[in-house]
Amino acid sequence: MNNLDDQNIYSALDPSRLGARIAALPGQCRDAWRQISQAELPGFPQPQNQVVICGMGGSAIAGDLTADLAEAQGGVPITVVRDFRLPFKPDNRTLVITCSYSGETRETLSLFQEAVKAGSAVVAVTSGGTLAGLAAESGAPVLHVATKGEPRNAVGYNLMLLLGLLHRLGLVETKESDVQSAIEAARQHIARIEPDRPTEANFAKQIALELHGKVPLVYGGGFFRGMARRWKTQFNENAKVWAFFETIPELLHNSVEAYPDWAESGLPLTALILQPNTAPEESSGHYEALAELLKRNTVPHRVLKGGDGSQLVQLLKMLVLGDYVSYYLAMLKGVDPSQTPSLEEAKRLLSEL
């Protein structure tokens, strides 16, 4: 096992400095918020009564987080689509936001073209590529993801572009004061869990050590539903480990029935419960019941609470915590967290077929 307090392992295992890109999230958020605050947006001819955010992989995660925050406000319904086709027929009152970091994601390009053909209001969020070209041809506005690195590490930039766009269109309220306090909270949180902080004082390193050699089950509810998926995918891509996510309260209606089998199965599972600090009153008991059931069946688990602050503050803090935990788990495994050879192989196979 690698010693997480040995600074040499970070330069040896992370030559592209993915860790620095994780630490850059507050700056990403600041730059993206400034961009969308100053961007020229067209006046769409019809008021929008539904929002669809399209994307795959890391480019879709920000859509999940945005949808969760919008739902918590009781605002406009937001659907996140990860596919080649929309699951319904859009019209001129549907806002379709297509997100592709590279601008070359086949599924997202297909959805963009479908939305344009349907006469929907369309916005492209990308760093360039074919998507930017199609947007220019159709007259759709482009919001540029002006950060370098892996698509999964552009989540902060994407999130702020989406929140800022929807705020300016009057569909989701995101206050300037909340954005600034959330960025500062994320910056302070990173300072407490970055690599030069020793393990005894570093919560992220402690969690990674508990998860080493285990299969993480990530549970999230409320505006942490999408966050559970984010943690799961970061474990997959950064640490190259199996991981799964489920949502609260749904899992209390099925998954808990398997808990008594845990000891006999011998499965090396560890459950992580992501709990917002501002959960609706009707769902607050679900987290306590879940933790109690895990305890009674001796399933290893941790409850990770959002802590103080607004929903956006809690969201960014939980985001960076999950990113660092997956990063430290990669260090413990001795793998480069940036490289994704199996994803590249999947792309090659798809292109051949």
N, C-alpha and C positions, 0 to 999 in steps of 0.2 A: 504494500500500500504506500502511495506517495504521501509525503508529509506536506500538508496544505500550507504550513508556515514556512516552508523552504521556497524562497522566491525564485530559485533557479528552475523549478519545474515549470513555471509559467512561460519563461522564455524558451524552454526546451520543447514543450508540448503545444505552445500557442504562438508559433512564429509569425502569424499574420495579425496577432494582437486583437483577437476577438474580444478579449476581456476589456480592452480599452474602448471598444465600440459599445459594449454593454454600459460602461461608465459614462458614455457620451449621451445617454438618453435624455437627461434634462436639457442639454444644449439643443438636441434635436427638436424637442418639444417647443422650446423657446423660438427657434428659427422658423419652424412650421407655423406656429401661431402668428408670428410677425408677418409671414408671407400671406396667409389667408386673410389676415386683417387688412392688408393693403391691396389684395388682388381685385382686379376689375371683373365683376360677375355680370353676366347678361340678365336681363329681366325676362324670365321664362313667361310665355304667353298665358299659361293657366296656373292657378295656385295648386301646389302639390299636396295630395292627400295620402300619398304612400311613397315610401322610400325603399329602393332595392339597392343593396351594396353587393357587387359581384367581385369575386376573386378566388384565388386558390392559395393554399399554404400560408406562408407568412403574410401575404398581401390581403388575406381575408380576415386574419385575427383582429385587426383594428376595427373591422366591421362588426365583429361579435361584441367587442368592448363598447363600441358606440351604441349598438342596439340595446345592450343591457342598461347603459346610462339613460337612454331615451325612454325605455320601458319604466325605469324607476321614477321618471318624471311624469309618467302617464301621457307622454307626448305622441307624436306621429308614429304609426306602426312602421317598423323597419324589418325587412327580411334580408338575410344574408344568403346568397346563392352561390354554391360551389358546384357548377355543372356546365354543360354546353348549352342548355336551354332553360328559359325561365319557366317556373312551374305554373304560371298563369299568363293570361294575355295582358300585357301592359297597354296603357293608353296615354293620352297627352296630359294626364294629371298624375302620371307616375314619374318620379325622379329616379333615374338609374345611374348609380355611381359605379364606374368600372375601375377596379384597382389591379394593376399589374406593375410590379417594381421594374421588371425588365421591359415591359411593353410587348412581350412575345408570347404570353401565356395563351395557349390555343383556346381553352375554355372561355377565358375572359374576352378574347377577341370575338368569339362567336356571340356572346351575350351583348357586347357593344353593338354589333351589327343588327341583332334582333331588335334591340331597343330603338335604334335610329329608324329602322324600317317601320316600327309601330308608331312613330311620331312622339315618343316620350322625350322628356327633358333629360339630357345625357351629359355627364361630366366624366372626364378621364383623370385618374390619379396615377401617375407613372413617372419614371425617370426618362422616358423617351421610347425608342423603338417603334414597332408597327402601330401600337395603340395611339401614340402621339400623332403619327401620320394620318391614321383614320379619323382622329378627332379634328385635325386641321382641315381635312377634306369635307367633313360634315358640318363644320362650324361649331363643334362642341368645345367648351372651355377645357383647358388642361391645367391641372394643378401639379406642379413638378415636385417630385420627391428628390430633394437636393441633398442626398446623403449617400455615402459610399459604403459598400459592404454587402452582407447577405440580406435577402428580403426579410427574413425573420428579425433582423436587427434594425429594420426601418419602421418598426411598429409604432414607436413614439411619434415619428414624423407623420405617418399615415393617420394616426389617431387624432392628432391636433388639426390636420387638414380637414378631416371629416367633421369633427366637432365644430370647427370654425365655419365651415361651409354651411352646415345645417343651422348654426346660430344666425348667420347672416341672412339666411332664407326664412328665418322665423319659425323653424320647425323643431329645434331643440335649443333650450337655453343653456348657455355656458358662459358664466360671468368671468370677466377679466380677472377679478380678484381671486376666484377659484383656480384659474389657470396658473397664476403666478404663485399662489401658495402651494399648489400641487407640485409645480416644478421645483420649488425650494425644498419641499418635504422629500421629494425623490433624491435631490442632491444630498441632503443630510443623511438619508437612509443609506445611500451608496457609501458615504464616508464611514459608516458603521460596519459595513460588510465587505469592503473591498479587500483584495488579497493581502495587503500589508497589515491588516488588522488580525491579531493572533486568534487562534481557534477558541480559546476560553472566553473571548469577548466578541466572537463573530457568530451570530445566529445562523447565517447561511452555511458556513463551514460545518457547524454542528449538525444541521439537518442533512447535509450531503453525506457526512460520516454515517449517520443512521440509515441512510438509503443505500449505501454501498453494498452491492451484492443482493439487493432486494428489487422487487417489482413494485413501483409506485402506483397506487390507486388515488387519483386526485378527485375529490368531491367539491363541488361548488354550487352555490345557490344565489338567487337575487342578482345583483350586478357583478357577482363573481362567477356566474355560469360560464361565460366566455373565457374567464381567467383560468378555469379548470382545464379547458382545452389548451390554452396557451402553455400552462405548465407541462401538460402531457407532451405537446409537440416539441417543447424545448428539451425535455428529457430524451425524446427520440433523436432529434437532430444534433444537439450539442453533445450529449453524453452517450449516444448510440445504444440506449437501453430500451427494453420494452417498458411501456407505461400505458395506463388507461385512465379515462376520465368518465365521470357520471355526474348527473345533476340532481340537486335537492329541490323539491321533495320527491321526485319520481323514484329514486332508488329505494325509498322507504316502502314502496309498493311492490318490490320484486327482489332486488339484490340482497337485502338483509336476510332473506330466507336461506342463503348460502353460508352465512356467517358461522353457524354451528359446525360446518364441515371443515373449517379452516385448519384446526389442529390435526385432524386426521389426514387432510390432503397433503400437508407438508409444503404447501406453496409459500415461497419466501416473500410474502406480501407486506407492505406497509401503507396504511391509508393516511392521506393528508386531507383535512377538512378546511376549506377556505371559507371563512365566515365573515360576511360584512358586519360592521359595527352598527349599521343602521338598517337591519333587516326589518321587513314589515312585521307588525305585531302578530299577524296570523301565522307566520312561518318561523317565528323565533324559537318555538319549541322543537322544531325539526332537528336543529343542530344538536341540542341537548340529547334528544332521543337517539340520534345516530351515534354520538360519542358513547352513550351508555350501552348501546347494543354492541359496539366494538369492544368495549371494556369487558362486558359480561362474557364475551366469547374469546377473550384474551388476544384479539387481533391487534398487533402493534399499530399505533396511530398517533397523530398529532393534530391539534386544533390550532389553526393559524388565523388569528383575528385581524380585521382591517385596522383596528386602532382608532385613534381620534382623527377628526378632520372630516372634510366634505367627502362625498362619494368619489370625486376625481382624485383627491389626496390619497384615499385608501387604495384606489385602483392603481395609481402609479407606484406606490410603495410595494404593493403585492406583486406588481409586474417586475420590478427590479429584483425583488427577493427571489422569485422563481427563476429569473435569468441567471442569477449568481449561483443558486443551488445547482442548477443543471451544469453550469460552468465548472464548479468545484467537483461535481461528480465525474465530469470528463477527466479532470486532473487525477482523481483517484483511480480511474480506469487506465490512465496512461494513454489517452487518445487525443488527437487534435480536434478541438471542438468546432473548428471552422469547416473542415472538409466533409463533404457528404457524397462519398463515392457511390453508395447504393441509389441515391436519388438520381445521380447522373446516369447510372446504368439503366434505371427505369425509363428515363427520357430517351435513351438510345434505343431501347427495346420498342418503345411506342413509335418512334420515328421509322424503325424498320418494318413494323407491322402496318 
